[in-house]
Amino acid sequence: MPEGDTVWNTARVLEKALTGETLTGCDFRTPRLATTDLTGWTVAESASRGKHLLLRLTRDGRPAHTLHSHLRMEGTWRTFGPEERWSGRPAHMIRVVLRTARSVAVGFHLHEVTLVPTADEGSLVGHLGPDLLGADWDPAEVVRRIASAPERSIAEALLDQRNLAGVGNLYKAETLFLRGLWPWTPVADVPDLSATVVLAQKLVASNRGRWLQTTTGSLFKNQAHYVYGRRAQPCRRCGTAIRKADQGERITFWCPRCQPEPASGGLAVG
């Protein structure tokens, strides 16, 4: 699940393979960039911003540019040796190929692939809230942003990248379980909004450097989550069957006993 930690980890993979290297060739399989040639440009930096990947490129005498991509649900970057066979995804999913003398980076099923002057990066990511894994992380600012819409559900508020950049459906569900919050709880009724925000950041940060997204502490995949992806399975705390329901444009998972609906609530979900 490409959330903030996955994108951060992907940026490190690209950093290791490409940073400091000059591109010897490229292939963009997207209409907007189909004729773009970055041969001769040097990869100066590989960075992440929430769920966005940013490859910053330089070339003598020209303004720096940034190659931006978004992984969404299925996107991934993989790196290979110059003569190594590409694997992992079908060839028809390839959107970007970047070649250097010592490596090849292949982007599969990428979204929003864009090339802009680095000075204009704000047009792509300037709307985002503080990055959970970035130098700008500021829990007080995140609380301020979330609290500005008190009637909104806490689940939707955590997913809004304008509030905080990097939380997706997995970390949303797990954070709310650990805080004992019903996903439809209005922001105004969350007892300690700051603690919820801080916990979300800690969960995402704890998985930097590894691909398994664990919130339980277990490194076994089938034991890594409390509620996410566990519909009808017993809660690890109380044994109650985990429930799943649509919430807005996404789905949510929760334990009806550990995360009880307030007595005044009237929303029936299954």
C-alpha positions in Angstrom: 0.0 0.0 0.0 1.8 3.2 -1.2 1.5 5.5 1.8 4.1 8.0 3.1 6.6 5.4 4.3 6.4 3.4 1.0 7.1 6.5 -1.0 9.9 7.5 1.3 11.5 4.1 0.9 11.0 4.3 -2.9 12.8 7.6 -2.9 15.8 6.0 -1.1 15.9 3.2 -3.7 16.0 5.8 -6.5 18.5 7.8 -4.6 20.9 4.9 -4.4 20.5 4.0 -8.0 20.4 7.4 -9.7 21.7 10.3 -7.5 24.9 11.8 -9.0 24.4 9.9 -12.2 23.9 11.4 -15.7 21.1 10.1 -17.7 22.2 8.3 -20.9 18.7 7.7 -22.1 15.0 7.9 -21.2 11.7 6.7 -22.4 8.4 8.3 -21.4 5.3 6.3 -22.2 2.8 9.0 -21.3 1.3 11.3 -23.9 2.3 14.5 -22.2 6.1 13.6 -22.1 6.3 11.2 -25.1 8.8 13.4 -26.9 10.8 14.5 -23.9 14.5 13.7 -23.9 16.4 14.1 -20.6 19.7 12.6 -21.9 22.6 14.5 -20.4 20.7 15.7 -17.3 22.1 14.7 -13.9 19.9 13.4 -11.1 20.8 15.7 -8.2 18.3 14.5 -5.6 15.5 11.9 -5.0 12.9 13.2 -2.6 9.4 12.4 -1.3 6.7 14.7 -0.2 3.8 12.8 1.3 2.7 10.4 -1.5 4.6 12.3 -4.2 8.0 11.4 -5.6 10.3 14.1 -6.8 13.5 13.5 -8.9 15.4 16.8 -9.2 17.6 17.1 -12.3 20.3 19.6 -13.2 22.3 20.5 -16.3 24.9 23.2 -16.8 23.4 26.4 -18.0 19.8 25.4 -17.6 17.3 25.8 -14.8 16.9 22.7 -12.6 13.9 20.6 -13.3 11.8 18.1 -11.3 10.3 14.9 -12.6 7.2 14.3 -10.5 5.2 11.1 -10.1 2.5 9.8 -7.9 2.2 6.1 -7.0 -1.5 6.1 -6.0 -2.6 2.5 -5.3 -0.6 0.4 -7.8 2.4 2.5 -8.8 6.0 1.5 -8.2 9.6 2.2 -9.2 12.1 -0.6 -9.6 15.8 -0.4 -10.4 18.0 -2.9 -12.4 21.5 -3.3 -13.7 22.1 -2.1 -17.2 21.9 -5.6 -18.7 19.5 -7.0 -16.2 16.0 -8.2 -17.3 13.2 -6.1 -16.0 10.8 -7.9 -13.8 8.0 -7.4 -11.3 5.2 -6.0 -13.5 3.9 -6.5 -17.1 5.7 -4.4 -19.7 2.4 -2.6 -20.7 2.4 -1.0 -17.3 5.7 0.8 -17.8 5.4 4.6 -17.9 9.0 5.8 -17.4 12.4 4.4 -18.1 15.5 6.3 -16.9 19.0 5.0 -17.9 22.4 5.7 -16.5 25.8 4.0 -17.1 25.3 1.8 -14.0 21.5 1.4 -13.5 18.1 1.6 -15.0 15.0 2.9 -13.1 11.6 1.7 -14.4 8.4 3.3 -13.3 5.3 1.0 -13.5 1.7 2.2 -13.4 2.7 5.7 -12.4 0.2 8.5 -12.2 0.5 12.3 -12.8 3.9 12.0 -14.4 5.0 15.6 -14.9 8.2 17.6 -15.6 8.4 21.1 -14.2 11.1 23.6 -13.3 12.2 22.9 -9.8 11.3 26.4 -8.8 7.7 25.6 -9.7 7.4 22.4 -7.5 4.9 24.3 -5.4 2.3 24.0 -8.2 2.4 20.2 -7.7 2.9 19.8 -3.9 2.4 23.2 -2.4 -1.2 22.4 -1.3 0.0 19.6 0.9 0.0 19.8 4.7 3.1 19.0 6.8 4.9 15.9 5.7 4.9 13.1 8.3 8.4 12.2 7.3 9.7 15.6 6.3 11.6 18.4 7.9 8.5 20.5 8.0 6.6 18.1 10.2 4.6 20.2 12.7 1.9 18.4 14.7 0.5 21.7 16.0 -0.1 22.9 12.5 -1.8 19.7 11.5 -4.1 19.9 14.5 -5.0 23.5 13.5 -5.8 22.4 10.0 -7.9 19.4 11.1 -9.7 21.4 13.7 -10.8 24.0 11.2 -13.5 21.6 10.0 -15.0 20.3 13.3 -18.0 18.6 11.7 -15.9 16.4 9.5 -15.2 12.8 10.5 -11.8 12.1 11.9 -11.2 9.4 9.3 -11.8 11.7 6.4 -9.7 14.4 8.1 -6.7 12.1 8.5 -6.9 11.1 4.8 -7.0 14.7 3.6 -3.4 15.4 2.3 -4.0 19.1 2.8 -4.0 18.5 6.5 -1.1 16.1 6.7 0.8 14.5 3.9 1.4 10.8 4.0 -1.5 9.0 5.8 -3.5 6.6 3.7 -6.2 4.1 4.4 -4.0 1.6 6.2 -2.5 4.1 8.7 -5.8 5.8 9.1 -7.6 2.6 10.2 -4.8 1.5 12.5 -4.4 4.9 14.1 -8.1 5.1 14.9 -8.1 1.6 16.3 -5.2 2.3 18.6 -6.9 5.5 19.8 -10.3 3.8 20.3 -12.0 6.1 17.9 -15.1 5.2 15.8 -14.1 6.3 12.2 -17.2 8.5 11.9 -16.5 10.5 15.0 -16.7 14.2 14.3 -13.4 16.0 14.7 -15.0 18.2 17.4 -15.7 15.1 19.5 -12.1 13.6 19.3 -10.9 13.7 23.0 -7.2 14.4 22.2 -6.7 15.4 18.6 -3.0 16.1 19.1 -2.4 12.5 20.4 -4.1 11.1 17.4 -1.9 13.1 15.0 1.3 12.3 16.9 0.4 8.6 16.8 -0.3 8.6 13.0 3.2 10.1 12.5 4.9 7.6 14.7 3.2 4.6 12.9 4.3 5.9 9.5 7.8 6.8 10.7 8.3 3.4 12.3 8.3 1.7 8.9 11.0 3.8 7.2 13.6 1.5 5.8 11.4 -1.6 5.4 8.7 -2.6 3.0 6.4 -4.4 5.5 4.0 -1.9 7.0 3.5 -3.2 10.5 1.6 -1.4 13.2 1.4 -4.3 15.7 5.2 -4.7 15.9 5.1 -8.2 14.2 7.2 -8.7 11.1 4.9 -11.6 10.0 2.6 -10.2 7.2 -0.5 -11.9 8.5 0.1 -10.4 12.0 1.1 -6.9 11.0 -2.2 -5.1 11.4 -4.9 -4.7 14.0 -7.9 -4.0 11.8 -6.9 -3.0 8.2 -7.8 -5.7 5.7 -9.2 -8.0 8.5 -12.9 -7.9 7.9 -14.8 -10.6 9.8 -11.6 -11.7 11.5 -11.4 -11.5 15.4 -10.1 -8.4 16.9 -6.6 -9.0 18.3 -7.7 -7.3 21.6 -11.2 -8.4 22.3 -12.1 -11.1 19.7 -15.0 -9.2 18.2 -15.3 -9.6 14.4 -13.7 -6.7 12.6 -16.1 -4.7 10.4 -15.7 -3.0 7.1 -17.8 -0.3 5.4 -17.6 2.4 2.7 -16.8 5.9 4.1 -16.8 8.6 1.5 -14.9 7.4 -1.5 -12.8 4.9 0.6 -13.4 2.0 2.8 -12.7 1.7 6.5 -12.1 -1.1 9.0 -12.8 -1.0 12.7 -13.6 -3.0 15.8 -17.1 -2.2 17.0 -16.2 -3.0 20.6 -12.8 -1.3 20.8 -14.1 1.6 18.7 -17.7 2.0 19.8 -20.2 4.2 18.1 -21.3 7.0 20.4 -24.7 6.3 21.9 -26.1 9.4 20.2 -25.0 8.2 16.8 -27.6 7.1 14.3 -25.4 5.9 11.4 -25.9 2.2 10.6 -22.9 0.7 8.9 -21.9 -3.0 8.3 
